[in-house]
Amino acid sequence: MSTTVRVGEIATLVSSLVDQLKERLTEDGAPARLVVGLVGAPGSGKSTIAADLEAKLKDADIFAGLIAMDGFHLSDTVLDELGRHDRKGAPDTFDVEGYLATLDRVRADGAHQVFVPVYRRDLHESVSAGDVVSGTGVVVTEGNYLALETRGWGAVRERIDLLIHIDVPEEVLVPRLINRHEDFGKNALDAGHWVRTVDLPNARLIATSVHRCDEVWREPEEEPNSDDDVGADDELE
């Protein structure tokens, strides 16, 4: 498959996406719920983009709900029992089958509510039935491993109608991630160690599956000149 690369301000890309989704929902044979995935490295801004997309979809009256992959984190207790606590956030520290089952329930029937878990960063734990998918329209799902082909994640891609990779360079990700870990209680040394040993290896793994995405979004690296074609679409094979 080919992957379309879109370069532009994220707010502009989100607005364009909403227009695209409104058209897709009116096509013959369109599902009652269209699942749109946002995938990318830790710190790439997926949650912020998902919130902006949610707001614009609500304005367009086509938002059905949000399913965050992070809601399927294994609990700290289970991670301790499995000896994986120091890998929290890696592909094998999530309930992948639970995530797949939830996507199936959401896609099966647009008339039924589906309660979904959410991850509370203040608690560092998931909370069951913390949100709900209800009605028809667009369901947004976001997370790190939506395009991954291995470790049980391969079937996720089949359940997503439009998958978008948020591409952010490592030199931007690293300070973002360190600041985030410090905000949630780690000291600078521990934050830096976690980014080097957990977040960056995960980010590099995620980058291996970009070819499975329908679109890649990138912000401009610098202010465009008048001759620049910012917002143009390119193709990756």
C-alpha positions as protocol buffer text, in pm:
chain_id: "A"
residue {
  index: 1
  type: MET
  ca { x: 0 y: 0 z: 0 }
}
residue {
  index: 2
  type: SER
  ca { x: 106 y: 361 z: -49 }
}
residue {
  index: 3
  type: THR
  ca { x: 118 y: 608 z: 237 }
}
residue {
  index: 4
  type: THR
  ca { x: 25 y: 972 z: 187 }
}
residue {
  index: 5
  type: VAL
  ca { x: 253 y: 1223 z: 360 }
}
residue {
  index: 6
  type: ARG
  ca { x: 87 y: 1547 z: 468 }
}
residue {
  index: 7
  type: VAL
  ca { x: 302 y: 1838 z: 584 }
}
residue {
  index: 8
  type: GLY
  ca { x: 134 y: 2131 z: 756 }
}
residue {
  index: 9
  type: GLU
  ca { x: 17 y: 2281 z: 1080 }
}
residue {
  index: 10
  type: ILE
  ca { x: -160 y: 2016 z: 1285 }
}
residue {
  index: 11
  type: ALA
  ca { x: -473 y: 2226 z: 1336 }
}
residue {
  index: 12
  type: THR
  ca { x: -507 y: 2261 z: 959 }
}
residue {
  index: 13
  type: LEU
  ca { x: -455 y: 1890 z: 903 }
}
residue {
  index: 14
  type: VAL
  ca { x: -718 y: 1807 z: 1166 }
}
residue {
  index: 15
  type: SER
  ca { x: -973 y: 2039 z: 1006 }
}
residue {
  index: 16
  type: SER
  ca { x: -907 y: 1885 z: 665 }
}
residue {
  index: 17
  type: LEU
  ca { x: -946 y: 1538 z: 815 }
}
residue {
  index: 18
  type: VAL
  ca { x: -1287 y: 1624 z: 960 }
}
residue {
  index: 19
  type: ASP
  ca { x: -1406 y: 1735 z: 615 }
}
residue {
  index: 20
  type: GLN
  ca { x: -1273 y: 1410 z: 470 }
}
residue {
  index: 21
  type: LEU
  ca { x: -1452 y: 1202 z: 734 }
}
residue {
  index: 22
  type: LYS
  ca { x: -1783 y: 1381 z: 681 }
}
residue {
  index: 23
  type: GLU
  ca { x: -1767 y: 1281 z: 315 }
}
residue {
  index: 24
  type: ARG
  ca { x: -1671 y: 920 z: 393 }
}
residue {
  index: 25
  type: LEU
  ca { x: -1965 y: 879 z: 630 }
}
residue {
  index: 26
  type: THR
  ca { x: -2207 y: 973 z: 351 }
}
residue {
  index: 27
  type: GLU
  ca { x: -2068 y: 724 z: 101 }
}
residue {
  index: 28
  type: ASP
  ca { x: -2271 y: 419 z: 5 }
}
residue {
  index: 29
  type: GLY
  ca { x: -2183 y: 127 z: 227 }
}
residue {
  index: 30
  type: ALA
  ca { x: -2014 y: 341 z: 491 }
}
residue {
  index: 31
  type: PRO
  ca { x: -2013 y: 178 z: 837 }
}
residue {
  index: 32
  type: ALA
  ca { x: -2225 y: 321 z: 1117 }
}
residue {
  index: 33
  type: ARG
  ca { x: -1898 y: 386 z: 1303 }
}
residue {
  index: 34
  type: LEU
  ca { x: -1582 y: 482 z: 1122 }
}
residue {
  index: 35
  type: VAL
  ca { x: -1268 y: 406 z: 1325 }
}
residue {
  index: 36
  type: VAL
  ca { x: -981 y: 653 z: 1284 }
}
residue {
  index: 37
  type: GLY
  ca { x: -646 y: 572 z: 1444 }
}
residue {
  index: 38
  type: LEU
  ca { x: -366 y: 806 z: 1551 }
}
residue {
  index: 39
  type: VAL
  ca { x: -35 y: 628 z: 1602 }
}
residue {
  index: 40
  type: GLY
  ca { x: 312 y: 751 z: 1686 }
}
residue {
  index: 41
  type: ALA
  ca { x: 597 y: 749 z: 1932 }
}
residue {
  index: 42
  type: PRO
  ca { x: 559 y: 841 z: 2298 }
}
residue {
  index: 43
  type: GLY
  ca { x: 555 y: 1219 z: 2315 }
}
residue {
  index: 44
  type: SER
  ca { x: 448 y: 1268 z: 1953 }
}
residue {
  index: 45
  type: GLY
  ca { x: 134 y: 1455 z: 2058 }
}
residue {
  index: 46
  type: LYS
  ca { x: -126 y: 1189 z: 1982 }
}
residue {
  index: 47
  type: SER
  ca { x: -343 y: 1269 z: 2284 }
}
residue {
  index: 48
  type: THR
  ca { x: -342 y: 1643 z: 2209 }
}
residue {
  index: 49
  type: ILE
  ca { x: -429 y: 1581 z: 1845 }
}
residue {
  index: 50
  type: ALA
  ca { x: -702 y: 1335 z: 1946 }
}
residue {
  index: 51
  type: ALA
  ca { x: -855 y: 1599 z: 2177 }
}
residue {
  index: 52
  type: ASP
  ca { x: -852 y: 1857 z: 1896 }
}
residue {
  index: 53
  type: LEU
  ca { x: -1003 y: 1605 z: 1656 }
}
residue {
  index: 54
  type: GLU
  ca { x: -1268 y: 1514 z: 1912 }
}
residue {
  index: 55
  type: ALA
  ca { x: -1368 y: 1879 z: 1954 }
}
residue {
  index: 56
  type: LYS
  ca { x: -1396 y: 1938 z: 1581 }
}
residue {
  index: 57
  type: LEU
  ca { x: -1590 y: 1615 z: 1527 }
}
residue {
  index: 58
  type: LYS
  ca { x: -1833 y: 1721 z: 1800 }
}
residue {
  index: 59
  type: ASP
  ca { x: -1876 y: 2057 z: 1628 }
}
residue {
  index: 60
  type: ALA
  ca { x: -1960 y: 1863 z: 1311 }
}
residue {
  index: 61
  type: ASP
  ca { x: -2196 y: 1635 z: 1510 }
}
residue {
  index: 62
  type: ILE
  ca { x: -2016 y: 1317 z: 1399 }
}
residue {
  index: 63
  type: PHE
  ca { x: -1819 y: 1216 z: 1711 }
}
residue {
  index: 64
  type: ALA
  ca { x: -1907 y: 875 z: 1859 }
}
residue {
  index: 65
  type: GLY
  ca { x: -1628 y: 823 z: 2111 }
}
residue {
  index: 66
  type: LEU
  ca { x: -1262 y: 782 z: 2198 }
}
residue {
  index: 67
  type: ILE
  ca { x: -1071 y: 460 z: 2268 }
}
residue {
  index: 68
  type: ALA
  ca { x: -721 y: 522 z: 2398 }
}
residue {
  index: 69
  type: MET
  ca { x: -484 y: 227 z: 2375 }
}
residue {
  index: 70
  type: ASP
  ca { x: -334 y: 335 z: 2709 }
}
residue {
  index: 71
  type: GLY
  ca { x: -658 y: 230 z: 2879 }
}
residue {
  index: 72
  type: PHE
  ca { x: -544 y: -128 z: 2818 }
}
residue {
  index: 73
  type: HIS
  ca { x: -221 y: -100 z: 3019 }
}
residue {
  index: 74
  type: LEU
  ca { x: -169 y: -401 z: 3243 }
}
residue {
  index: 75
  type: SER
  ca { x: -195 y: -297 z: 3608 }
}
residue {
  index: 76
  type: ASP
  ca { x: 120 y: -238 z: 3810 }
}
residue {
  index: 77
  type: THR
  ca { x: 31 y: -543 z: 4020 }
}
residue {
  index: 78
  type: VAL
  ca { x: 17 y: -766 z: 3713 }
}
residue {
  index: 79
  type: LEU
  ca { x: 335 y: -614 z: 3571 }
}
residue {
  index: 80
  type: ASP
  ca { x: 511 y: -689 z: 3899 }
}
residue {
  index: 81
  type: GLU
  ca { x: 388 y: -1049 z: 3889 }
}
residue {
  index: 82
  type: LEU
  ca { x: 509 y: -1086 z: 3529 }
}
residue {
  index: 83
  type: GLY
  ca { x: 840 y: -914 z: 3597 }
}
residue {
  index: 84
  type: ARG
  ca { x: 770 y: -644 z: 3339 }
}
residue {
  index: 85
  type: HIS
  ca { x: 723 y: -332 z: 3552 }
}
residue {
  index: 86
  type: ASP
  ca { x: 1051 y: -184 z: 3432 }
}
residue {
  index: 87
  type: ARG
  ca { x: 920 y: -222 z: 3075 }
}
residue {
  index: 88
  type: LYS
  ca { x: 585 y: -49 z: 3130 }
}
residue {
  index: 89
  type: GLY
  ca { x: 476 y: 101 z: 2800 }
}
residue {
  index: 90
  type: ALA
  ca { x: 643 y: -169 z: 2588 }
}
residue {
  index: 91
  type: PRO
  ca { x: 424 y: -374 z: 2350 }
}
residue {
  index: 92
  type: ASP
  ca { x: 401 y: -671 z: 2587 }
}
residue {
  index: 93
  type: THR
  ca { x: 265 y: -463 z: 2877 }
}
residue {
  index: 94
  type: PHE
  ca { x: -85 y: -414 z: 2734 }
}
residue {
  index: 95
  type: ASP
  ca { x: -401 y: -625 z: 2716 }
}
residue {
  index: 96
  type: VAL
  ca { x: -395 y: -651 z: 2337 }
}
residue {
  index: 97
  type: GLU
  ca { x: -680 y: -903 z: 2320 }
}
residue {
  index: 98
  type: GLY
  ca { x: -897 y: -673 z: 2530 }
}
residue {
  index: 99
  type: TYR
  ca { x: -822 y: -384 z: 2296 }
}
residue {
  index: 100
  type: LEU
  ca { x: -909 y: -593 z: 1991 }
}
residue {
  index: 101
  type: ALA
  ca { x: -1233 y: -711 z: 2151 }
}
residue {
  index: 102
  type: THR
  ca { x: -1333 y: -352 z: 2229 }
}
residue {
  index: 103
  type: LEU
  ca { x: -1268 y: -242 z: 1871 }
}
residue {
  index: 104
  type: ASP
  ca { x: -1480 y: -534 z: 1751 }
}
residue {
  index: 105
  type: ARG
  ca { x: -1766 y: -437 z: 1982 }
}
residue {
  index: 106
  type: VAL
  ca { x: -1750 y: -77 z: 1864 }
}
residue {
  index: 107
  type: ARG
  ca { x: -1759 y: -179 z: 1498 }
}
residue {
  index: 108
  type: ALA
  ca { x: -2029 y: -446 z: 1536 }
}
residue {
  index: 109
  type: ASP
  ca { x: -2335 y: -229 z: 1590 }
}
residue {
  index: 110
  type: GLY
  ca { x: -2365 y: 150 z: 1596 }
}
residue {
  index: 111
  type: ALA
  ca { x: -2680 y: 128 z: 1809 }
}
residue {
  index: 112
  type: HIS
  ca { x: -2511 y: -7 z: 2122 }
}
residue {
  index: 113
  type: GLN
  ca { x: -2308 y: 176 z: 2384 }
}
residue {
  index: 114
  type: VAL
  ca { x: -1963 y: 38 z: 2454 }
}
residue {
  index: 115
  type: PHE
  ca { x: -1788 y: 127 z: 2779 }
}
residue {
  index: 116
  type: VAL
  ca { x: -1411 y: 158 z: 2749 }
}
residue {
  index: 117
  type: PRO
  ca { x: -1126 y: 187 z: 3000 }
}
residue {
  index: 118
  type: VAL
  ca { x: -913 y: 500 z: 3040 }
}
residue {
  index: 119
  type: TYR
  ca { x: -560 y: 546 z: 3171 }
}
residue {
  index: 120
  type: ARG
  ca { x: -519 y: 788 z: 3462 }
}
residue {
  index: 121
  type: ARG
  ca { x: -169 y: 933 z: 3458 }
}
residue {
  index: 122
  type: ASP
  ca { x: -217 y: 1072 z: 3807 }
}
residue {
  index: 123
  type: LEU
  ca { x: -280 y: 715 z: 3931 }
}
residue {
  index: 124
  type: HIS
  ca { x: -48 y: 543 z: 3681 }
}
residue {
  index: 125
  type: GLU
  ca { x: -328 y: 288 z: 3637 }
}
residue {
  index: 126
  type: SER
  ca { x: -619 y: 212 z: 3405 }
}
residue {
  index: 127
  type: VAL
  ca { x: -978 y: 265 z: 3519 }
}
residue {
  index: 128
  type: SER
  ca { x: -1242 y: 34 z: 3373 }
}
residue {
  index: 129
  type: ALA
  ca { x: -1553 y: 179 z: 3205 }
}
residue {
  index: 130
  type: GLY
  ca { x: -1406 y: 528 z: 3232 }
}
residue {
  index: 131
  type: ASP
  ca { x: -1557 y: 644 z: 2900 }
}
residue {
  index: 132
  type: VAL
  ca { x: -1827 y: 542 z: 2657 }
}
residue {
  index: 133
  type: VAL
  ca { x: -1869 y: 508 z: 2280 }
}
residue {
  index: 134
  type: SER
  ca { x: -2224 y: 594 z: 2188 }
}
residue {
  index: 135
  type: GLY
  ca { x: -2416 y: 660 z: 1869 }
}
residue {
  index: 136
  type: THR
  ca { x: -2292 y: 664 z: 1511 }
}
residue {
  index: 137
  type: GLY
  ca { x: -2012 y: 860 z: 1348 }
}
residue {
  index: 138
  type: VAL
  ca { x: -1637 y: 862 z: 1405 }
}
residue {
  index: 139
  type: VAL
  ca { x: -1458 y: 668 z: 1677 }
}
residue {
  index: 140
  type: VAL
  ca { x: -1106 y: 795 z: 1745 }
}
residue {
  index: 141
  type: THR
  ca { x: -846 y: 553 z: 1878 }
}
residue {
  index: 142
  type: GLU
  ca { x: -489 y: 652 z: 1958 }
}
residue {
  index: 143
  type: GLY
  ca { x: -177 y: 478 z: 2084 }
}
residue {
  index: 144
  type: ASN
  ca { x: 177 y: 369 z: 2016 }
}
residue {
  index: 145
  type: TYR
  ca { x: 134 y: 27 z: 1855 }
}
residue {
  index: 146
  type: LEU
  ca { x: -168 y: 51 z: 1628 }
}
residue {
  index: 147
  type: ALA
  ca { x: 41 y: -29 z: 1319 }
}
residue {
  index: 148
  type: LEU
  ca { x: 274 y: -286 z: 1476 }
}
residue {
  index: 149
  type: GLU
  ca { x: 285 y: -618 z: 1292 }
}
residue {
  index: 150
  type: THR
  ca { x: 426 y: -834 z: 1572 }
}
residue {
  index: 151
  type: ARG
  ca { x: 375 y: -929 z: 1938 }
}
residue {
  index: 152
  type: GLY
  ca { x: -1 y: -975 z: 1900 }
}
residue {
  index: 153
  type: TRP
  ca { x: -69 y: -629 z: 1757 }
}
residue {
  index: 154
  type: GLY
  ca { x: -97 y: -715 z: 1388 }
}
residue {
  index: 155
  type: ALA
  ca { x: -476 y: -759 z: 1392 }
}
residue {
  index: 156
  type: VAL
  ca { x: -535 y: -405 z: 1520 }
}
residue {
  index: 157
  type: ARG
  ca { x: -470 y: -258 z: 1175 }
}
residue {
  index: 158
  type: GLU
  ca { x: -757 y: -459 z: 1026 }
}
residue {
  index: 159
  type: ARG
  ca { x: -1001 y: -290 z: 1262 }
}
residue {
  index: 160
  type: ILE
  ca { x: -905 y: 69 z: 1176 }
}
residue {
  index: 161
  type: ASP
  ca { x: -1053 y: 239 z: 869 }
}
residue {
  index: 162
  type: LEU
  ca { x: -801 y: 523 z: 849 }
}
residue {
  index: 163
  type: LEU
  ca { x: -465 y: 509 z: 1029 }
}
residue {
  index: 164
  type: ILE
  ca { x: -247 y: 819 z: 1064 }
}
residue {
  index: 165
  type: HIS
  ca { x: 114 y: 818 z: 1186 }
}
residue {
  index: 166
  type: ILE
  ca { x: 224 y: 1133 z: 1369 }
}
residue {
  index: 167
  type: ASP
  ca { x: 591 y: 1182 z: 1276 }
}
residue {
  index: 168
  type: VAL
  ca { x: 809 y: 1380 z: 1518 }
}
residue {
  index: 169
  type: PRO
  ca { x: 1192 y: 1376 z: 1509 }
}
residue {
  index: 170
  type: GLU
  ca { x: 1380 y: 1228 z: 1805 }
}
residue {
  index: 171
  type: GLU
  ca { x: 1548 y: 1559 z: 1887 }
}
residue {
  index: 172
  type: VAL
  ca { x: 1201 y: 1699 z: 1956 }
}
residue {
  index: 173
  type: LEU
  ca { x: 1071 y: 1389 z: 2134 }
}
residue {
  index: 174
  type: VAL
  ca { x: 1351 y: 1355 z: 2389 }
}
residue {
  index: 175
  type: PRO
  ca { x: 1307 y: 1687 z: 2576 }
}
residue {
  index: 176
  type: ARG
  ca { x: 928 y: 1648 z: 2561 }
}
residue {
  index: 177
  type: LEU
  ca { x: 949 y: 1304 z: 2719 }
}
residue {
  index: 178
  type: ILE
  ca { x: 1196 y: 1404 z: 2988 }
}
residue {
  index: 179
  type: ASN
  ca { x: 974 y: 1697 z: 3086 }
}
residue {
  index: 180
  type: ARG
  ca { x: 669 y: 1472 z: 3094 }
}
residue {
  index: 181
  type: HIS
  ca { x: 833 y: 1217 z: 3321 }
}
residue {
  index: 182
  type: GLU
  ca { x: 953 y: 1494 z: 3553 }
}
residue {
  index: 183
  type: ASP
  ca { x: 600 y: 1638 z: 3564 }
}
residue {
  index: 184
  type: PHE
  ca { x: 477 y: 1299 z: 3684 }
}
residue {
  index: 185
  type: GLY
  ca { x: 731 y: 1267 z: 3963 }
}
residue {
  index: 186
  type: LYS
  ca { x: 1059 y: 1133 z: 3826 }
}
residue {
  index: 187
  type: ASN
  ca { x: 1381 y: 1321 z: 3898 }
}
residue {
  index: 188
  type: ALA
  ca { x: 1588 y: 1437 z: 3600 }
}
residue {
  index: 189
  type: LEU
  ca { x: 1828 y: 1141 z: 3614 }
}
residue {
  index: 190
  type: ASP
  ca { x: 1553 y: 880 z: 3629 }
}
residue {
  index: 191
  type: ALA
  ca { x: 1355 y: 1061 z: 3358 }
}
residue {
  index: 192
  type: GLY
  ca { x: 1651 y: 1063 z: 3123 }
}
residue {
  index: 193
  type: HIS
  ca { x: 1727 y: 698 z: 3191 }
}
residue {
  index: 194
  type: TRP
  ca { x: 1368 y: 595 z: 3120 }
}
residue {
  index: 195
  type: VAL
  ca { x: 1365 y: 788 z: 2793 }
}
residue {
  index: 196
  type: ARG
  ca { x: 1691 y: 628 z: 2678 }
}
residue {
  index: 197
  type: THR
  ca { x: 1608 y: 272 z: 2782 }
}
residue {
  index: 198
  type: VAL
  ca { x: 1230 y: 251 z: 2731 }
}
residue {
  index: 199
  type: ASP
  ca { x: 1078 y: 539 z: 2532 }
}
residue {
  index: 200
  type: LEU
  ca { x: 1335 y: 568 z: 2251 }
}
residue {
  index: 201
  type: PRO
  ca { x: 1355 y: 193 z: 2180 }
}
residue {
  index: 202
  type: ASN
  ca { x: 974 y: 190 z: 2166 }
}
residue {
  index: 203
  type: ALA
  ca { x: 975 y: 493 z: 1934 }
}
residue {
  index: 204
  type: ARG
  ca { x: 1219 y: 321 z: 1698 }
}
residue {
  index: 205
  type: LEU
  ca { x: 1006 y: 6 z: 1698 }
}
residue {
  index: 206
  type: ILE
  ca { x: 696 y: 211 z: 1613 }
}
residue {
  index: 207
  type: ALA
  ca { x: 880 y: 373 z: 1321 }
}
residue {
  index: 208
  type: THR
  ca { x: 927 y: 31 z: 1157 }
}
residue {
  index: 209
  type: SER
  ca { x: 552 y: 7 z: 1090 }
}
residue {
  index: 210
  type: VAL
  ca { x: 491 y: 343 z: 921 }
}
residue {
  index: 211
  type: HIS
  ca { x: 433 y: 164 z: 589 }
}
residue {
  index: 212
  type: ARG
  ca { x: 112 y: 13 z: 731 }
}
residue {
  index: 213
  type: CYS
  ca { x: -44 y: 356 z: 782 }
}
residue {
  index: 214
  type: ASP
  ca { x: -267 y: 540 z: 537 }
}
residue {
  index: 215
  type: GLU
  ca { x: -119 y: 881 z: 614 }
}
residue {
  index: 216
  type: VAL
  ca { x: 185 y: 1038 z: 780 }
}
residue {
  index: 217
  type: TRP
  ca { x: 151 y: 1383 z: 933 }
}
residue {
  index: 218
  type: ARG
  ca { x: 451 y: 1612 z: 979 }
}
residue {
  index: 219
  type: GLU
  ca { x: 471 y: 1970 z: 1091 }
}
residue {
  index: 220
  type: PRO
  ca { x: 691 y: 2202 z: 884 }
}
residue {
  index: 221
  type: GLU
  ca { x: 1052 y: 2207 z: 1005 }
}
residue {
  index: 222
  type: GLU
  ca { x: 1079 y: 2581 z: 955 }
}
residue {
  index: 223
  type: GLU
  ca { x: 871 y: 2877 z: 847 }
}
residue {
  index: 224
  type: PRO
  ca { x: 792 y: 2821 z: 479 }
}
residue {
  index: 225
  type: ASN
  ca { x: 894 y: 3066 z: 210 }
}
residue {
  index: 226
  type: SER
  ca { x: 637 y: 3182 z: -40 }
}
residue {
  index: 227
  type: ASP
  ca { x: 768 y: 2923 z: -289 }
}
residue {
  index: 228
  type: ASP
  ca { x: 729 y: 2633 z: -47 }
}
residue {
  index: 229
  type: ASP
  ca { x: 442 y: 2393 z: -109 }
}
residue {
  index: 230
  type: VAL
  ca { x: 346 y: 2337 z: 254 }
}
residue {
  index: 231
  type: GLY
  ca { x: 45 y: 2113 z: 293 }
}
residue {
  index: 232
  type: ALA
  ca { x: 115 y: 1923 z: -28 }
}
residue {
  index: 233
  type: ASP
  ca { x: 66 y: 1548 z: -32 }
}
residue {
  index: 234
  type: ASP
  ca { x: 344 y: 1309 z: -128 }
}
residue {
  index: 235
  type: GLU
  ca { x: 339 y: 933 z: -163 }
}
residue {
  index: 236
  type: LEU
  ca { x: 553 y: 675 z: 13 }
}
residue {
  index: 237
  type: GLU
  ca { x: 566 y: 327 z: -138 }
}
